[in-house]
């Protein structure tokens, strides 16, 4: 349908940030990278950015809780770990 426009809601789930301005954050622990993410001044209603809530809990319990509410999955990070590209 050429010429027609349809609005589509797009949301970005930001779990981590790897650079901030001119600062490279890859070598920083996740806690520091998350702090930078939290400090970003974005209007969550118009930018479509979702900062997932951080929980400190047993991974199995989190997956079970997520399944009960229909979550697609969970993301786990060690608070003091640095970023390593790829899946681990």
C-alpha positions in Angstrom: 0.0 0.0 0.0 2.1 2.8 -1.3 1.4 6.2 0.3 -0.3 5.0 3.4 1.3 5.3 6.8 0.6 3.2 9.9 1.8 4.0 13.4 3.8 1.2 15.0 4.9 1.3 18.6 8.6 0.5 19.0 10.2 0.1 22.3 14.0 -0.3 23.0 14.8 -2.3 26.1 18.2 -0.8 27.2 20.0 -3.4 29.5 23.5 -1.9 29.2 25.5 1.0 27.8 28.9 0.6 26.3 30.0 4.2 25.8 28.9 7.5 27.1 29.7 10.5 25.0 33.5 10.2 24.4 33.9 7.7 27.3 34.4 4.0 26.5 32.7 2.0 29.2 33.4 -1.6 28.0 36.1 -2.1 30.6 34.0 -0.7 33.5 31.9 -3.0 35.8 28.2 -3.4 34.9 27.2 -1.4 38.1 29.0 1.7 36.7 27.7 1.1 33.2 24.1 0.8 34.5 24.6 4.1 36.5 25.4 5.8 33.2 22.3 4.3 31.6 20.2 5.5 34.5 21.6 9.0 34.2 20.7 9.4 30.5 18.1 12.2 30.2 15.6 10.7 27.9 11.8 11.2 27.9 10.7 7.6 28.3 7.2 8.3 26.9 8.4 9.8 23.6 11.7 8.1 23.1 10.3 4.5 23.4 13.2 3.6 25.8 12.5 1.0 28.5 15.0 0.6 31.3 14.3 -2.8 32.7 14.0 -3.0 36.5 17.0 -4.5 38.2 16.4 -7.4 40.7 18.8 -9.2 42.9 17.4 -12.7 43.1 18.1 -16.3 42.3 18.1 -16.8 38.5 15.8 -19.8 38.5 13.3 -18.0 40.6 13.4 -15.0 38.2 12.9 -17.2 35.2 9.9 -18.9 36.9 8.4 -15.5 37.8 8.9 -14.2 34.3 7.2 -17.3 32.8 4.2 -16.7 35.0 3.7 -13.2 33.6 4.5 -14.1 30.0 8.0 -12.5 29.8 10.0 -13.6 26.7 13.1 -14.2 28.9 15.5 -12.8 31.4 18.9 -11.1 31.1 21.5 -11.8 33.8 24.6 -9.8 34.5 27.2 -10.0 37.2 27.3 -6.6 38.9 31.1 -6.4 38.9 31.8 -7.9 35.5 33.1 -6.0 32.5 31.5 -6.3 29.1 32.6 -9.2 26.8 31.3 -9.2 23.3 29.2 -12.2 22.2 27.1 -14.6 24.2 28.4 -16.2 27.3 
